[in-house]
Amino acid sequence: MSRQLIAGNWKMNGLTADAEALAQALIAGVASAPGHADLLVCPPFTQIATVAGILRGSVVAVGGQDCHMQPKGAHTGDIAAPMLRDLGAGFVILGHSERRQNHKELDETVREKVLAAKAAGLIPIVCVGETDDQRRDDGHEDVVGWQLKGSLPDGFAEGDGVVAYEPVWAIGTGRTATEADVAEMHAFIRAELVRQFGEAGQTTRILYGGSVNAGNAASLLAVPEVGGALVGGASLKPEDFLAIAAAAPRG
Ligand code: 13P
């Protein structure tokens, strides 16, 4: 088993003082208890430079939460992948359900963004996951299967691309997926990745996201085919984020 990736998605949270304090606390935490998982934080765009400056040289990597599909141009208010790279980001979350819902992002859009991220030297973390209604109708595998097919470009698995399974009903709700749900969906996603990308799909990390916290991390991270976690709310509390990282099984 390779090292797990514990990624924090700060979403739209953090003024400069908050971001500095959080980054400093993470530095102090990993210095006193070096873990055995790879760590990543994805602050809002406005805090990436600040956080990357504080975390430079540490084991905690920095990522963005979205990027545009073009490297530059007339796209008011958008952020290009090379801009994230320029600030010190190494990763970017793409196709998060909040962007799919709030910004009507389609699989094709996500796929183009993945290509843009890769061209800029960023590792994409592509999010997939079904809504409550889709699960109730027993359509979760179909939905996630189509999202994977539509969002991941050729060659995705040959690089370091990461997939995150985030059931929409588990995000920010405190309603974590059961270990059985996670096992079923991660096995399904692994099979799809192998079908889509052959051998290279065997090693793609598949993160679980949705109400991961310090209390449930150990059992979720121990489920087969879970390669780490994408953590929202709990990543804003450094002690919780570090406790989740400490719960990752040894790679
Ligand atoms: P929560 O951990 O707050 O449920 O958010 C999960 C998420 O959306 C991470 O991208």
Boltz pocket constraint, residues with backbone or C-beta under 6 A from the ligand:
constraints:
  - pocket:
      binder: B
      contacts: [[A, 9], [A, 96], [A, 166], [A, 170], [A, 171], [A, 172], [A, 173], [A, 174], [A, 209], [A, 210], [A, 211], [A, 212], [A, 230], [A, 231], [A, 232], [A, 233], [A, 234]]
      max_distance: 6.0
